[in-house]
Amino acid sequence: MRVHVASLTPTIVAVVVASIATACGSSSTPTTPSPAAAPTVSFSQRIQVEILTPSCTSCHTDEGRTPAAGLNLKSGSAHSNLVGVSSSGKPGAVRVIPGNPSGSYLVQKLEGAPDIVGLRMPRNGPPFLTDAQVALIRQWIQNGAPNN
């Protein structure tokens, strides 16, 4: 069997074009942002300084008192009292579940979810935390709740 080069040329061109198109279409950059691509939220600067200290530590501190619900949120203690720690008020609930903001009891308390035990936090609200503050806490938890 004899094959003419001229008759193969259109086939070769089609294969080369298809290969290039496929290579161009598959990029190493995902089309949807991955959790790792989410902006990093600093616990010490954004969560502690901007939210917990001004909004929560009047009740949740061990300075001169026993912290409400046994939850000490003062600087240097807050992270270890939140992440992976069971709630003292609701059996089976975990205060902060890294990577799972909606399942974290902290977020449920801040948003006033219908099945929380006790009052929405902070209990001196309204006003409660702003939507932007809650979104920042959600983002920190989604990022894995790092102690950064």
C-alpha positions in Angstrom: 0.0 0.0 0.0 1.4 3.3 -1.0 0.4 6.5 0.7 0.9 9.9 -0.9 2.3 12.6 1.3 0.0 15.2 -0.2 -3.1 13.2 1.0 -1.7 13.1 4.6 -1.0 16.8 4.9 -4.6 17.9 5.7 -4.9 15.1 8.3 -1.6 16.1 9.9 -2.6 19.8 10.0 -5.9 18.9 11.6 -4.2 16.8 14.3 -1.6 19.5 15.0 -4.3 22.2 15.2 -6.5 20.1 17.5 -3.4 19.4 19.8 -2.6 23.1 20.0 -6.2 24.0 20.7 -6.4 21.4 23.5 -3.2 22.5 25.0 -4.3 26.2 24.9 -7.7 25.3 26.4 -6.2 23.4 29.4 -4.4 25.9 31.5 -2.8 25.3 34.9 -4.8 28.2 36.3 -8.2 26.9 37.6 -11.3 28.8 36.3 -12.8 28.9 39.8 -10.7 30.1 42.7 -9.5 27.4 45.0 -9.7 27.8 48.8 -5.9 28.4 48.7 -6.4 31.3 46.4 -8.7 33.0 48.9 -7.2 36.1 50.6 -5.3 35.4 53.8 -6.9 36.8 56.9 -4.6 37.5 59.8 -6.0 36.2 63.0 -3.9 38.5 65.2 -4.5 41.7 63.3 -7.9 41.3 61.7 -9.9 38.9 63.9 -8.4 39.6 67.3 -7.6 43.4 67.1 -10.5 44.5 64.9 -13.3 42.2 66.1 -12.7 40.1 69.3 -11.0 42.7 71.5 -13.5 45.5 71.0 -16.7 43.5 70.6 -16.2 40.3 72.8 -13.6 40.7 75.5 -15.9 42.8 77.8 -17.5 39.4 78.7 -15.1 36.8 77.4 -12.0 37.6 79.4 -10.3 36.2 82.5 -9.1 39.6 83.6 -10.8 40.1 87.0 -13.6 37.6 86.2 -14.4 34.2 85.0 -15.0 34.4 81.2 -18.6 34.0 80.0 -19.2 30.4 78.9 -15.6 29.6 79.9 -14.5 31.3 76.6 -11.5 33.6 77.0 -11.1 35.7 73.9 -8.3 38.0 75.1 -5.2 38.3 73.0 -2.9 35.3 73.4 -5.7 33.0 74.5 -8.5 33.4 71.9 -7.2 31.1 69.2 -6.6 28.1 71.4 -10.0 28.6 73.0 -11.8 28.7 69.7 -10.3 26.3 67.2 -11.3 22.7 67.6 -12.9 23.4 71.0 -16.3 22.1 71.9 -18.9 24.6 72.9 -19.7 24.6 76.6 -23.3 25.7 75.9 -24.4 23.3 73.1 -23.4 19.6 73.3 -21.8 18.4 70.0 -21.1 21.9 68.7 -17.6 23.0 68.0 -16.7 26.6 68.3 -14.5 26.8 65.2 -14.1 24.0 62.7 -11.3 24.9 60.3 -12.5 25.0 56.7 -16.2 24.9 57.8 -17.6 28.3 58.7 -21.2 27.3 58.5 -20.6 24.4 60.8 -18.7 26.5 63.3 -20.7 27.4 66.3 -19.0 30.8 66.6 -20.5 31.8 63.2 -23.9 30.4 64.2 -23.9 32.5 67.4 -22.7 35.6 65.6 -25.4 35.2 62.9 -28.2 34.3 65.4 -28.9 30.9 63.9 -32.3 29.5 65.0 -30.9 26.5 66.9 -28.3 28.3 69.1 -28.4 28.0 72.8 -28.8 31.3 74.5 -28.6 34.7 72.9 -27.0 35.9 69.7 -23.6 37.3 70.2 -22.5 39.8 71.1 -25.2 39.8 73.7 -25.0 43.6 74.1 -26.4 44.0 70.5 -28.0 45.2 68.5 -26.1 46.4 66.8 -24.3 43.1 66.3 -21.2 42.6 64.2 -21.5 44.0 60.7 -21.9 41.7 57.7 -18.3 42.6 56.7 -17.0 41.5 60.2 -18.9 38.2 60.0 -17.7 37.7 56.4 -14.1 38.2 57.6 -14.5 35.6 60.4 -16.0 33.2 57.8 -13.1 33.8 55.5 -10.6 33.1 58.2 -12.3 29.9 59.1 -12.6 28.9 55.4 -8.9 29.4 55.1 -8.3 26.8 57.9 -8.5 29.1 60.9 -4.7 29.7 61.0 -3.1 31.2 64.1 -1.3 33.9 62.1 
